[in-house]
Amino acid sequence: MDIKGISGVGLTQGFGLQQSQPATAIEGAGKFFSELVNKVNDLSLQSDTAIQQLATGENRNLHETMIAVEKASVAFQFMAQVRNKALDAYQEVMRMQV
């Protein structure tokens, strides 16, 4: 199931994550989370760089800096929600009786 965003771009496509068919679901989930964390880290580093450039006067575009900061913030919030849902699913599976 592909969840479409407001602009019609899938959530994983919006973050630049690749969707391929791995050998197992565990490998796929691990790869997805790894790519998600790497992408969020990259956006955070870009945000930090933009803030440093604004503070030192290299870049005078406040709006571009704020856009970079908000991108990093939204990406982190998305990653946190994905993690929360994965933990909820895991806990639900653990509660199941065999």
OpenMM code with the backbone's topology and positions (N, CA, C; nanometers):
from openmm import Vec3, app, unit

residues = "MET ASP ILE LYS GLY ILE SER GLY VAL GLY LEU THR GLN GLY PHE GLY LEU GLN GLN SER GLN PRO ALA THR ALA ILE GLU GLY ALA GLY LYS PHE PHE SER GLU LEU VAL ASN LYS VAL ASN ASP LEU SER LEU GLN SER ASP THR ALA ILE GLN GLN LEU ALA THR GLY GLU ASN ARG ASN LEU HIS GLU THR MET ILE ALA VAL GLU LYS ALA SER VAL ALA PHE GLN PHE MET ALA GLN VAL ARG ASN LYS ALA LEU ASP ALA TYR GLN GLU VAL MET ARG MET GLN VAL".split()
positions = [
    Vec3(0.0840, -0.1166, 0.0000),
    Vec3(0.0000, 0.0000, 0.0000),
    Vec3(0.0888, 0.1233, 0.0000),
    Vec3(0.0640, 0.2125, -0.0913),
    Vec3(0.1430, 0.3345, -0.1044),
    Vec3(0.0607, 0.4517, -0.0533),
    Vec3(0.1100, 0.5192, 0.0499),
    Vec3(0.0399, 0.6327, 0.1077),
    Vec3(0.0850, 0.7578, 0.0346),
    Vec3(-0.0092, 0.8293, -0.0204),
    Vec3(0.0215, 0.9492, -0.0975),
    Vec3(0.0174, 1.0719, -0.0091),
    Vec3(0.1134, 1.1605, -0.0289),
    Vec3(0.1170, 1.2855, 0.0439),
    Vec3(0.0289, 1.3888, -0.0234),
    Vec3(0.0326, 1.5098, 0.0258),
    Vec3(-0.0501, 1.6176, -0.0279),
    Vec3(-0.0184, 1.6432, -0.1739),
    Vec3(0.1102, 1.6402, -0.2086),
    Vec3(0.1482, 1.6683, -0.3461),
    Vec3(0.1425, 1.5442, -0.4345),
    Vec3(0.0976, 1.4313, -0.3807),
    Vec3(0.0871, 1.3103, -0.4604),
    Vec3(0.2152, 1.2292, -0.4635),
    Vec3(0.3143, 1.2678, -0.3851),
    Vec3(0.4395, 1.1939, -0.3791),
    Vec3(0.4315, 1.0989, -0.2615),
    Vec3(0.4672, 0.9708, -0.2823),
    Vec3(0.4675, 0.8752, -0.1728),
    Vec3(0.5647, 0.9183, -0.0646),
    Vec3(0.5378, 0.8839, 0.0599),
    Vec3(0.6209, 0.9281, 0.1711),
    Vec3(0.7643, 0.8813, 0.1567),
    Vec3(0.7834, 0.7570, 0.1189),
    Vec3(0.9207, 0.7079, 0.1071),
    Vec3(0.9896, 0.7681, -0.0136),
    Vec3(0.9157, 0.8016, -0.1171),
    Vec3(0.9761, 0.8660, -0.2333),
    Vec3(1.0145, 1.0088, -0.2005),
    Vec3(0.9360, 1.0745, -0.1170),
    Vec3(0.9640, 1.2121, -0.0778),
    Vec3(1.0938, 1.2246, -0.0002),
    Vec3(1.1332, 1.1195, 0.0703),
    Vec3(1.2578, 1.1205, 0.1439),
    Vec3(1.3714, 1.0605, 0.0630),
    Vec3(1.3459, 1.0230, -0.0614),
    Vec3(1.4514, 0.9705, -0.1471),
    Vec3(1.4907, 0.8282, -0.1132),
    Vec3(1.4025, 0.7524, -0.0489),
    Vec3(1.4336, 0.6155, -0.0120),
    Vec3(1.3974, 0.5217, -0.1268),
    Vec3(1.4784, 0.4213, -0.1438),
    Vec3(1.4568, 0.3252, -0.2513),
    Vec3(1.3658, 0.2134, -0.2012),
    Vec3(1.2710, 0.1707, -0.2841),
    Vec3(1.1862, 0.0583, -0.2501),
    Vec3(1.2175, -0.0550, -0.3458),
    Vec3(1.2886, -0.1532, -0.2960),
    Vec3(1.3202, -0.2696, -0.3771),
    Vec3(1.2681, -0.3938, -0.3066),
    Vec3(1.2646, -0.5055, -0.3736),
    Vec3(1.2157, -0.6294, -0.3161),
    Vec3(1.3325, -0.7090, -0.2592),
    Vec3(1.3559, -0.7005, -0.1263),
    Vec3(1.4661, -0.7745, -0.0651),
    Vec3(1.4303, -0.9209, -0.0460),
    Vec3(1.5287, -0.9983, -0.0008),
    Vec3(1.5092, -1.1414, 0.0169),
    Vec3(1.4082, -1.1710, 0.1273),
    Vec3(1.4145, -1.1017, 0.2380),
    Vec3(1.3203, -1.1246, 0.3474),
    Vec3(1.2659, -0.9917, 0.3975),
    Vec3(1.1579, -1.0013, 0.4731),
    Vec3(1.0959, -0.8807, 0.5286),
    Vec3(1.1867, -0.8152, 0.6319),
    Vec3(1.2618, -0.8966, 0.7066),
    Vec3(1.3512, -0.8409, 0.8086),
    Vec3(1.4616, -0.7601, 0.7433),
    Vec3(1.5196, -0.8130, 0.6362),
    Vec3(1.6229, -0.7376, 0.5643),
    Vec3(1.5644, -0.6096, 0.5068),
    Vec3(1.4431, -0.6173, 0.4569),
    Vec3(1.3783, -0.5005, 0.3988),
    Vec3(1.3520, -0.3925, 0.5018),
    Vec3(1.3040, -0.4339, 0.6188),
    Vec3(1.2777, -0.3370, 0.7248),
    Vec3(1.4077, -0.2755, 0.7739),
    Vec3(1.5097, -0.3582, 0.7889),
    Vec3(1.6392, -0.3068, 0.8330),
    Vec3(1.6979, -0.2087, 0.7343),
    Vec3(1.6858, -0.2417, 0.6066),
    Vec3(1.7381, -0.1532, 0.5021),
    Vec3(1.6582, -0.0222, 0.4998),
    Vec3(1.5265, -0.0318, 0.5131),
    Vec3(1.4416, 0.0869, 0.5135),
    Vec3(1.4794, 0.1803, 0.6283),
    Vec3(1.4907, 0.1243, 0.7503),
    Vec3(1.5237, 0.2069, 0.8658),
    Vec3(1.6636, 0.2652, 0.8535),
    Vec3(1.7559, 0.1877, 0.7998),
    Vec3(1.8924, 0.2371, 0.7814),
    Vec3(1.8946, 0.3552, 0.6843),
    Vec3(1.8249, 0.3416, 0.5727),
    Vec3(1.8189, 0.4500, 0.4748),
    Vec3(1.7472, 0.5720, 0.5326),
    Vec3(1.6430, 0.5480, 0.6112),
    Vec3(1.5680, 0.6575, 0.6713),
    Vec3(1.6553, 0.7355, 0.7696),
    Vec3(1.7282, 0.6653, 0.8534),
    Vec3(1.8156, 0.7310, 0.9503),
    Vec3(1.9254, 0.8087, 0.8778),
    Vec3(1.9827, 0.7488, 0.7738),
    Vec3(2.0875, 0.8175, 0.6971),
    Vec3(2.0339, 0.9446, 0.6316),
    Vec3(1.9143, 0.9380, 0.5756),
    Vec3(1.8557, 1.0551, 0.5101),
    Vec3(1.8243, 1.1648, 0.6116),
    Vec3(1.7714, 1.1275, 0.7282),
    Vec3(1.7424, 1.2259, 0.8322),
    Vec3(1.8724, 1.2883, 0.8812),
    Vec3(1.9762, 1.2085, 0.8964),
    Vec3(2.1063, 1.2610, 0.9379),
    Vec3(2.1608, 1.3587, 0.8344),
    Vec3(2.1488, 1.3258, 0.7066),
    Vec3(2.1951, 1.4165, 0.6010),
    Vec3(2.1201, 1.5501, 0.6055),
    Vec3(1.9882, 1.5442, 0.6233),
    Vec3(1.9095, 1.6674, 0.6313),
    Vec3(1.9471, 1.7486, 0.7544),
    Vec3(1.9769, 1.6821, 0.8636),
    Vec3(2.0187, 1.7520, 0.9849),
    Vec3(2.1540, 1.8206, 0.9646),
    Vec3(2.2458, 1.7529, 0.8985),
    Vec3(2.3768, 1.8126, 0.8704),
    Vec3(2.3635, 1.9323, 0.7764),
    Vec3(2.2749, 1.9214, 0.6764),
    Vec3(2.2514, 2.0327, 0.5858),
    Vec3(2.1928, 2.1520, 0.6619),
    Vec3(2.1048, 2.1237, 0.7548),
    Vec3(2.0449, 2.2288, 0.8361),
    Vec3(2.1517, 2.2972, 0.9213),
    Vec3(2.2374, 2.2187, 0.9836),
    Vec3(2.3451, 2.2759, 1.0654),
    Vec3(2.4379, 2.3631, 0.9815),
    Vec3(2.4699, 2.3165, 0.8621),
    Vec3(2.5568, 2.3932, 0.7723),
    Vec3(2.4902, 2.5245, 0.7333),
    Vec3(2.3613, 2.5198, 0.7026),
    Vec3(2.2889, 2.6415, 0.6648),
    Vec3(2.2859, 2.7410, 0.7805),
    Vec3(2.2682, 2.6918, 0.9025),
    Vec3(2.2666, 2.7803, 1.0201),
    Vec3(2.4044, 2.8433, 1.0402),
    Vec3(2.5098, 2.7636, 1.0257),
    Vec3(2.6452, 2.8166, 1.0421),
    Vec3(2.6766, 2.9217, 0.9361),
    Vec3(2.6340, 2.8962, 0.8126),
    Vec3(2.6585, 2.9928, 0.7059),
    Vec3(2.5812, 3.1221, 0.7301),
    Vec3(2.4621, 3.1122, 0.7826),
    Vec3(2.3838, 3.2322, 0.8142),
    Vec3(2.4492, 3.3095, 0.9282),
    Vec3(2.4972, 3.2388, 1.0298),
    Vec3(2.5582, 3.3046, 1.1452),
    Vec3(2.6902, 3.3733, 1.1096),
    Vec3(2.7656, 3.3147, 1.0158),
    Vec3(2.8943, 3.3733, 0.9781),
    Vec3(2.8811, 3.4772, 0.8677),
    Vec3(2.7640, 3.4898, 0.8092),
    Vec3(2.7429, 3.5896, 0.7052),
    Vec3(2.7729, 3.5397, 0.5645),
    Vec3(2.8091, 3.4126, 0.5500),
    Vec3(2.8339, 3.3572, 0.4163),
    Vec3(2.7061, 3.3530, 0.3340),
    Vec3(2.5953, 3.3269, 0.4011),
    Vec3(2.4664, 3.3172, 0.3341),
    Vec3(2.3707, 3.4143, 0.4023),
    Vec3(2.3061, 3.4990, 0.3264),
    Vec3(2.2150, 3.5975, 0.3836),
    Vec3(2.0683, 3.5626, 0.3580),
    Vec3(2.0420, 3.4415, 0.3126),
    Vec3(1.9054, 3.4006, 0.2827),
    Vec3(1.8451, 3.3294, 0.4033),
    Vec3(1.7751, 3.4046, 0.4850),
    Vec3(1.7124, 3.3488, 0.6040),
    Vec3(1.6066, 3.2453, 0.5667),
    Vec3(1.5312, 3.2715, 0.4592),
    Vec3(1.4246, 3.1797, 0.4211),
    Vec3(1.4798, 3.0436, 0.3814),
    Vec3(1.5933, 3.0391, 0.3131),
    Vec3(1.6522, 2.9102, 0.2763),
    Vec3(1.7002, 2.8350, 0.3995),
    Vec3(1.7531, 2.9078, 0.4954),
    Vec3(1.7969, 2.8453, 0.6199),
    Vec3(1.6785, 2.7876, 0.6947),
    Vec3(1.5707, 2.8630, 0.7026),
    Vec3(1.4519, 2.8153, 0.7729),
    Vec3(1.3892, 2.6952, 0.7028),
    Vec3(1.3942, 2.6941, 0.5705),
    Vec3(1.3428, 2.5789, 0.4962),
    Vec3(1.4259, 2.4551, 0.5283),
    Vec3(1.5575, 2.4697, 0.5328),
    Vec3(1.6452, 2.3566, 0.5662),
    Vec3(1.6183, 2.3060, 0.7074),
    Vec3(1.5971, 2.3988, 0.8005),
    Vec3(1.5694, 2.3598, 0.9396),
    Vec3(1.4357, 2.2865, 0.9481),
    Vec3(1.3348, 2.3353, 0.8789),
    Vec3(1.2031, 2.2714, 0.8824),
    Vec3(1.2057, 2.1345, 0.8135),
    Vec3(1.2813, 2.1218, 0.7048),
    Vec3(1.2948, 1.9906, 0.6394),
    Vec3(1.3538, 1.8896, 0.7365),
    Vec3(1.4570, 1.9298, 0.8074),
    Vec3(1.5203, 1.8399, 0.9045),
    Vec3(1.4231, 1.8056, 1.0169),
    Vec3(1.3471, 1.9040, 1.0620),
    Vec3(1.2513, 1.8809, 1.1694),
    Vec3(1.1406, 1.7849, 1.1271),
    Vec3(1.0842, 1.8064, 1.0104),
    Vec3(0.9767, 1.7197, 0.9612),
    Vec3(1.0300, 1.5781, 0.9371),
    Vec3(1.1498, 1.5667, 0.8829),
    Vec3(1.2088, 1.4346, 0.8590),
    Vec3(1.2298, 1.3609, 0.9905),
    Vec3(1.2762, 1.4315, 1.0933),
    Vec3(1.2972, 1.3677, 1.2228),
    Vec3(1.1648, 1.3241, 1.2845),
    Vec3(1.0636, 1.4085, 1.2741),
    Vec3(0.9320, 1.3727, 1.3275),
    Vec3(0.8747, 1.2519, 1.2552),
    Vec3(0.8930, 1.2456, 1.1244),
    Vec3(0.8473, 1.1308, 1.0463),
    Vec3(0.9188, 1.0045, 1.0917),
    Vec3(1.0511, 1.0130, 1.1092),
    Vec3(1.1283, 0.8972, 1.1525),
    Vec3(1.0834, 0.8514, 1.2916),
    Vec3(1.0569, 0.9452, 1.3802),
    Vec3(1.0122, 0.9100, 1.5146),
    Vec3(0.8768, 0.8395, 1.5103),
    Vec3(0.7865, 0.8853, 1.4248),
    Vec3(0.6557, 0.8220, 1.4146),
    Vec3(0.6653, 0.6819, 1.3528),
    Vec3(0.7527, 0.6655, 1.2550),
    Vec3(0.7741, 0.5326, 1.1960),
    Vec3(0.8274, 0.4380, 1.3026),
    Vec3(0.9233, 0.4872, 1.3824),
    Vec3(0.9780, 0.4054, 1.4912),
    Vec3(0.8699, 0.3688, 1.5919),
    Vec3(0.7868, 0.4660, 1.6291),
    Vec3(0.6807, 0.4393, 1.7260),
    Vec3(0.5824, 0.3348, 1.6748),
    Vec3(0.5459, 0.3452, 1.5481),
    Vec3(0.4525, 0.2481, 1.4905),
    Vec3(0.5159, 0.1093, 1.4827),
    Vec3(0.6450, 0.1034, 1.4499),
    Vec3(0.7133, -0.0264, 1.4447),
    Vec3(0.7201, -0.0889, 1.5835),
    Vec3(0.7471, -0.0089, 1.6859),
    Vec3(0.7494, -0.0610, 1.8231),
    Vec3(0.6109, -0.1066, 1.8677),
    Vec3(0.5087, -0.0311, 1.8317),
    Vec3(0.3720, -0.0725, 1.8650),
    Vec3(0.3381, -0.2054, 1.7994),
    Vec3(0.3767, -0.2215, 1.6733),
    Vec3(0.3504, -0.3472, 1.6022),
    Vec3(0.4258, -0.4625, 1.6676),
    Vec3(0.5509, -0.4392, 1.7044),
    Vec3(0.6310, -0.5430, 1.7701),
    Vec3(0.5685, -0.5825, 1.9030),
    Vec3(0.5265, -0.4845, 1.9826),
    Vec3(0.4644, -0.5146, 2.1114),
    Vec3(0.3330, -0.5904, 2.0943),
    Vec3(0.2584, -0.5576, 1.9905),
    Vec3(0.1343, -0.6277, 1.9638),
    Vec3(0.1607, -0.7737, 1.9263),
    Vec3(0.2624, -0.7974, 1.8474),
    Vec3(0.2994, -0.9347, 1.8103),
    Vec3(0.3450, -1.0115, 1.9331),
    Vec3(0.4196, -0.9470, 2.0223),
    Vec3(0.4674, -1.0127, 2.1428),
    Vec3(0.3525, -1.0483, 2.2372),
    Vec3(0.2434, -0.9737, 2.2344),
    Vec3(0.1266, -1.0019, 2.3198),
    Vec3(0.0442, -1.1185, 2.2685),
    Vec3(0.0639, -1.1560, 2.1427),
    Vec3(-0.0156, -1.2658, 2.0858),
    Vec3(0.0195, -1.3972, 2.1545),
    Vec3(-0.0845, -1.4768, 2.1802),
    Vec3(-0.0608, -1.6077, 2.2390),
    Vec3(-0.0408, -1.7102, 2.1291),
    Vec3(0.0507, -1.8005, 2.1546),
    Vec3(0.0820, -1.9025, 2.0537),
    Vec3(-0.0047, -2.0233, 2.0715),
] * unit.nanometer
topology = app.Topology()
chain = topology.addChain("A")
for resn in residues:
    res = topology.addResidue(resn, chain)
    for name in ("N", "CA", "C"):
        topology.addAtom(name, app.Element.getBySymbol(name[0]), res)
